[in-house]
Amino acid sequence: MPPILELRGISKAFPGVLANDHVNLALEEGEIHVLLGENGAGKSTLMNILYGLYTPDEGDILIRGQKVEIRNPNDAIARGIGMVHQHFMLIPVLTVTENVMLGVESIKNGLFLDHSSAARRVRQIAQQYGLNVEPNAYVKTLPVGVQQRVEIIKLLYRKADILILDEPTAVLTPQEVDEFFKVIRSLVAQGKSVIFITHKLKEVIAIADRITVLRNGRVVGTTRPDETTEQKLASMMVGREVILRVEKEPACVGEQVLQVEGLSVMDERGNLVVREASFSVCEGQILGVAGVQGNGQTELLQALTGLRAPLSGRVRIMGKDVVGLAAMSQAELWLQLILRWKDGEMRRQILQTLWNNLIGRTVPRRVLQRGVAHVPEDRQKDGLVLSFPVMDNLVLNTYYLAPAARLGILQREVVRAQAMQCVREFDVRTPSLLTPVASLSGGNQQKVIVAREFSRPIQLLIASQPTRGLDVGSIEYIHRRIIEKRDQGCAVLVISSELDEVMGLSDLIAVMYAGQIVATLPADQVTKEEIGLLMAGGQRKEVARASVT
Amino acid sequence: MQASPEKHRVGLVTDVGRIDDGTFNQYAYAGLMRAVQEHDLEVKVVETVASTHYESNVQKLIDEGCAIIVTIGSTKGAAVERMAMRDPAIRFILVDYEPLPESRNVTGLVFAEDQAAFLAGALAGLVTQKDKIGFVGGMDVPPVRKFHRGFEHGLAYTNRRAELVHAYTESFTDLAAGQEAAEELLAQGVDIVFAAAGKSGGSALQAAAQQGAWVIGVDQDAWATVFEKGAAAGADRLLTSAVKRVDQAVYWAVGQAVSGKLEGGVHVFSLANDGVGLAPYHLADPAVSSEARGKILEVTETLRTGKVRTRVGTQGEALVEGFLPRLMAWNWQSVMIPFLAIVTALIIGAVFIAAFDPQVWAAFGTSFFAGLARAWQSIVQAYAALFEGAFGNPARIASGLRIYFDSGDTVLLMRAIRPLTESLRIATPYVFAGLAVALGFRCGLFNIGAEGQYFIGGLASVFVGYSLKGLPWFIHLPLSLGAGMLGGALWAAIAGYLKAKTGAHEVINTIMLNYIAYRLADYLLNVGGPMARPGDQRPISPEIEPSAYLPQFFPADPSNRLNVGLILALLAVVVVYWLLFKTTLGFEIRAVGANPRAARTAGINVSRNFVLAMALSGALAGMTGAHDILGVLHYMPNAFSAGYGFDSIALALLGKSHPVGVLLAALLFGFLRAGAQRMQAPPASVPIDIISVMQALIIIFVAAPELIRLIYQLRAPKETAETVFTRGWGNV
């Protein structure tokens, strides 16, 4: 019997590069076939070809042994191919059923949408494949894991036999991942075939029937989980030996650098998203904040770096409250100045804040000037000016300081020399210092940020999702650099939704759930499962619930 | 303290190994010695024993005062590059390392491995009998990839049937892995093995040769290294080697350095400069047929001249055929699109000119060809008038010049160049106005209120111009100009402040401020108003004092209104350029414009920059008004508007928000406007509105480059970072 889907010699060129170079791939019926590769290895291009978004320059697509042409996603759907994108394509204000029937609406009496029969089918599909979803629920009210099921139901509703899942686990907690794997297994047990795209090695071994590794647009090899190891797969992906485990000496802890007490923060819609968070980070220590995305980490970080005024609480960096005073209004400051005139230290700080306000020095800048490095969560939106050259991005927050500038005039030569130093020191692969940072790979973009932040004298490093979307090689590099900073006595706060990353890097783990730090535990005394449970609101669930209502 | 570098002292640091070890070290040394003899230099050589000594060895040579230092090996390149930054007086020559193009005193000598491999592949394709060839790679790093792909493409070039199989040892030193890889390939039935895997590759070659396969080495002639000058077993199976001529490269680079001609950055050695090639066939000589030799020479030649390319990129990636032409088309597009936009607008304008000429229709009435002929005639007439109106009649300028040189009489010359000066006069305010909007765009602000700021600037400068009396010009003129700029700046800053504090969109605010400005001018200038000219029935201001006039270039001819404003406009271009690209303020403005979130995260005060950029933009718009008052009109009428508000947006778009681009766009508009006046007059008699239509078309085409690409079938450029003009509504 021919494979249900076969790609033969697929090549696709973009100006200047071959994204796919004679790729062969065969998907057997009822198989989970993992497509593994670093970013830019050509996975997405290949799947977009399969889904009709690109046309291949060369090669054939065969479905059940028959050559087919797929010109657009509608062709793909008609041939039973469905794809769940990494970013869900759901409309939050519609119900599950409405989302599912969108584009293939069933009509009754020639005019009206047939909600009830659609809902019936959704329920039936949900039951058949163990995808527990309420058809009449609004999508915006559903957790991410359930939204993902809705996406899968969408495909099944359209009678897809071949499911392409693009990085499906990126948004899930460890528990949700287990649940998700069960669903996938039940799908294949009932005859569906799955192409599973990922770069997470652990999952590959757990779920795959077969694994195809892509590198530089070529198939490096196809293997089975029982014939390989994570280590081997990593080398296949990267093309050399990689260290998967973060290797580090025990921490050597010193003075407290960052002290957070009772910090509460609101988001722009006025919801209290960080509640009374308290923790501290010491010299030579890495505190990792674990948590599923959207549990207040973003706002916590914004409050710490001065990008968002906290509602209450205190943030002390090297003993000095940088954020709190700055959040006060001018009138409040004057009042405080009069009231606390006697307190010499306080007086000095208030006067300084008044001065900073006067000259328009922003709070983020005051924080940075206290020796804080900030690796933001979204490097392209917050960390870099993409249209600027590498050189300018390397001085994005120090451009005004001597020697990079004198009397308000940029010293291009100095900036150039500093940039060159950074690029070499941090191994940024760029054709030139004047290359716009937009044209670098994600890993190299992150290296630009790391180079910028690490190359100034810092006492505290705040890094959010430092390795999101990066390839194995870059992750290894960035982790090494973070550990290095710690060993130099820097205090480090890492916020990441990758549990493995938090576990590997941290000396101390704080778990965040629903805006609260629900636990702070030494990293060597907890298991992944315990943390996963805490992340999902377990154990101290009741407490968290009570405070939400 | 270290000695200052001595001019003729040259140092060499080897990669781990000795200078006679048959590897790059030996070749580099040989090349260096050739240069040394030729140029009579003093040499210091340090052999590196362990890789940890490398940097201190380089430092040793620096301390000993070498003026030129040659180092070998890519792994420590970055470290040497860093050291080089500290000693800009010393020239560093790094073999096999690619420094940044910005390096001034570091020259990297790199080799077109792909070309050497391509030749080797071509040879393999000719020699093989089983049509199956093996490649042994070390690790998947760029140089190895270049060998691999180059070999693959060369093989395919001479032998379409041949198949290439590969094995990677994942090491450059593991001898056993090399042997294993060779055996694995031989088991698959290959009859030629090409290895690029360092020592590991050497062992692969030996293993394969001993089993009777042909082998091909890399980097140096494997005859001397792997097969110990023929002494090792299997030497008779060495076909050739794909060599990098390190000796050539070092010899050349040192020679250039001595004569001070060596430039920093990467220098590539390829077939074109004898930097790579194939080693002699040695004992395999009889096995290579004369046809094969001929074919290899031919391939060498075609590669050398670039007729055939290896299709391998610098990182060893496969390149698509025709990449270079495509790249060139892409680089040209930023210039081509405005140019094509203008051409297209002229063509469409021609259609309009013909269509609106009643005589053309009449001629069509008699016969189709008469119609065409008449249309052609009227188009030529119109554009000739446009040209003459913009630049003057060349014949008259020539005769004017002749008379001037003969008799010193300038009257005719002045009259002949009058269209040109008039174009420049019209272009002057366009420069200011265009710069105003462009500066706003750079900060992500859409200043649609240049018109209102122009009014306020005019009002302020005219007030200072007529109300202050008895001042010397060098005080009065700058004061009036300053008042105009300040007026515009404050007016625009209102919108900037509102945006910064409340998020109110500047487009709305500036439009509203425009209306306020118009009505304010109404109130002030209307008969009997506070700024109206006493005793006059027209709504105009009093005449300004001559001490506030912008001096004219040709005082002898008062009707020629070209004035010092042009110089100020050129100055403004320079100042805006300097401000945007050379100062920290400009850095902030551009950062805020390109990515306000990242700017805020980096500690830049986004609000302040909004206000400042708006004020600067307004100052330039105010300057436009001041120019028109002080340089041209010398009073302010109520109906002051000249439509700069919207033209300025067009100018900024056309100039891609770059000061120089704006200058060129303003000149274009000046020429079009001035030319249009001549076009309007008989015999062309084309309505002046045609020019507005053409300006609009140019803008449409520049703003929608897809249209131009569609018309001229240009390829869309690769996704690049475009200048952000402004952000959508309410996002900021």
Boltz contact constraints between the chains, C-beta under 6 A:
constraints:
  - contact:
      token1: [A, 13]
      token2: [B, 320]
      max_distance: 6.0
  - contact:
      token1: [A, 15]
      token2: [B, 326]
      max_distance: 6.0
  - contact:
      token1: [A, 15]
      token2: [B, 718]
      max_distance: 6.0
  - contact:
      token1: [A, 16]
      token2: [B, 323]
      max_distance: 6.0
  - contact:
      token1: [A, 17]
      token2: [B, 317]
      max_distance: 6.0
  - contact:
      token1: [A, 18]
      token2: [B, 318]
      max_distance: 6.0
  - contact:
      token1: [A, 239]
      token2: [B, 140]
      max_distance: 6.0
  - contact:
      token1: [A, 240]
      token2: [B, 139]
      max_distance: 6.0
  - contact:
      token1: [A, 360]
      token2: [B, 605]
      max_distance: 6.0
  - contact:
      token1: [A, 360]
      token2: [B, 608]
      max_distance: 6.0
  - contact:
      token1: [A, 362]
      token2: [B, 603]
      max_distance: 6.0
  - contact:
      token1: [A, 362]
      token2: [B, 605]
      max_distance: 6.0
  - contact:
      token1: [A, 364]
      token2: [B, 603]
      max_distance: 6.0
  - contact:
      token1: [A, 365]
      token2: [B, 603]
      max_distance: 6.0
  - contact:
      token1: [A, 368]
      token2: [B, 603]
      max_distance: 6.0
  - contact:
      token1: [A, 376]
      token2: [B, 601]
      max_distance: 6.0
  - contact:
      token1: [A, 381]
      token2: [B, 597]
      max_distance: 6.0
  - contact:
      token1: [A, 382]
      token2: [B, 597]
      max_distance: 6.0
  - contact:
      token1: [A, 382]
      token2: [B, 598]
      max_distance: 6.0
  - contact:
      token1: [A, 382]
      token2: [B, 601]
      max_distance: 6.0
  - contact:
      token1: [A, 384]
      token2: [B, 598]
      max_distance: 6.0
  - contact:
      token1: [A, 385]
      token2: [B, 591]
      max_distance: 6.0
  - contact:
      token1: [A, 385]
      token2: [B, 594]
      max_distance: 6.0
  - contact:
      token1: [A, 385]
      token2: [B, 595]
      max_distance: 6.0
  - contact:
      token1: [A, 385]
      token2: [B, 598]
      max_distance: 6.0
  - contact:
      token1: [A, 386]
      token2: [B, 721]
      max_distance: 6.0
  - contact:
      token1: [A, 387]
      token2: [B, 594]
      max_distance: 6.0
  - contact:
      token1: [A, 387]
      token2: [B, 721]
      max_distance: 6.0
  - contact:
      token1: [A, 396]
      token2: [B, 602]
      max_distance: 6.0
  - contact:
      token1: [A, 397]
      token2: [B, 602]
      max_distance: 6.0
  - contact:
      token1: [A, 397]
      token2: [B, 603]
      max_distance: 6.0
  - contact:
      token1: [A, 399]
      token2: [B, 584]
      max_distance: 6.0
  - contact:
      token1: [A, 399]
      token2: [B, 587]
      max_distance: 6.0
  - contact:
      token1: [A, 400]
      token2: [B, 584]
      max_distance: 6.0
  - contact:
      token1: [A, 405]
      token2: [B, 584]
      max_distance: 6.0
  - contact:
      token1: [A, 408]
      token2: [B, 583]
      max_distance: 6.0
  - contact:
      token1: [A, 408]
      token2: [B, 584]
      max_distance: 6.0
  - contact:
      token1: [A, 409]
      token2: [B, 583]
      max_distance: 6.0
  - contact:
      token1: [A, 410]
      token2: [B, 582]
      max_distance: 6.0
  - contact:
      token1: [A, 416]
      token2: [B, 102]
      max_distance: 6.0
  - contact:
      token1: [A, 417]
      token2: [B, 85]
      max_distance: 6.0
  - contact:
      token1: [A, 420]
      token2: [B, 100]
      max_distance: 6.0
  - contact:
      token1: [A, 424]
      token2: [B, 78]
      max_distance: 6.0
  - contact:
      token1: [A, 424]
      token2: [B, 81]
      max_distance: 6.0
  - contact:
      token1: [A, 424]
      token2: [B, 82]
      max_distance: 6.0
  - contact:
      token1: [A, 432]
      token2: [B, 101]
      max_distance: 6.0
  - contact:
      token1: [A, 433]
      token2: [B, 102]
      max_distance: 6.0
  - contact:
      token1: [A, 436]
      token2: [B, 721]
      max_distance: 6.0
  - contact:
      token1: [A, 438]
      token2: [B, 721]
      max_distance: 6.0
